[in-house]
Amino acid sequence: MVVAGAEVSVSGRDPRDTKTLRTDKAGEALFSGLATGNHTIRANVAGFKTAILQVNVSTSKEVLATPRLELGTVGTTVYVPDPEPIFDTPLPERKDPTPLR
């Protein structure tokens, strides 16, 4: 699925040269000025699995990334600690207990 607003990063051999953009309305991000060679493209957005692609940049030094993202799974963990009692009032004592029959 093509998603607008996804964060897309491209990195080559040197991780300091990582560039990050957001996809436009068409789900595309255009990276320019890249060094020639192999690059890794990562795309992610909340609710989707991270997409990872390998590309080889040649003489054009531009990459038009249109990542296809798959819906992710949602899991929620709820932790409920032992609750404190709402009322901590002792029950009144009965003065004249009535025996049960």
N, C-alpha and C positions, 0 to 999 in steps of 0.2 A: 504494500500500500504506500503510495506517495503521500508524504505529510508535510504541510507548510509549517515553518517555525521550528523544525528539528535542528539540533545543534550538530554540525558536521565539521570534523577536523581532519586535516591531512598532514601526515608527517613522513619524512624521508628517513635516511640513515641517521641523521643528526636530530634527536628529539627536540633540540632547541629551536629548530626551524618549523615547528608545528604552527599551522594556521587554522583558525576556527571561524566559521561563518554560520549563519542560520539560513535555512532553505526559504525561498520566496513562495509566493502563492502557488506556483506550479510545482513546488517541491524540489527546486533546483538550487544549487550553490556553485558559483563559478570561481575557481581558484586560478590565479594567474601568477606568473613570476616564479614558478616552481623549478627546482633543479631537475635536470634529466636523471632518470633512473627509477627505481622501484619506490612506491609510496604506499602507505596504508591509509585508508579512509575509514573513519568511524563516524556513525550517525546514531544519535539517540534522542529520544523525547519521552517524557513520562507516559507510562501505559503501553510502551512498545519495547520489544527486544532490541538490543543494540545490534546494528548491522556493521559488519567489518568487510571491507573490500580491499583487494590488492590491485594496484594499477601500475603501469609502466608509462612514465612521462617521457615523450620523445622530444623532438625539436620544437614543438609548438609551445611547450612549457605552460600549457593551460589544461585544466581538467574541469569538465562540467559534471558535477556529481548530482545524480538523481537517485538517491538511495531508496530502496524498497524496504519498508519496515513491516515487521509482523507484530500483531497484537501480542502483548505480554500476558502473563498470568498475574492475577492479583491475589495476594494472600494477606490476611490481617490477623495479627496475634493480639489478643486482648488479655492483659494481666490484671487480675482483680486480687488485691491483697486481702488478708483476713480482715473483714470489716470490724470496726469498733461497734460495741452495742449502742443502739440508738438511745435506749433508756437504761440507766444503771441505778434503778430504784428498787430497793428490796420490797418484797411482798409483805403486806402487814400480817402479823401473827394473829391467829384466831384465838380468842380467849377461852371459848367453851367449845372444844372440838366435839362434833357430833359423830358418834360411831356409825360406820356404814353397816347396813343390815344385809 
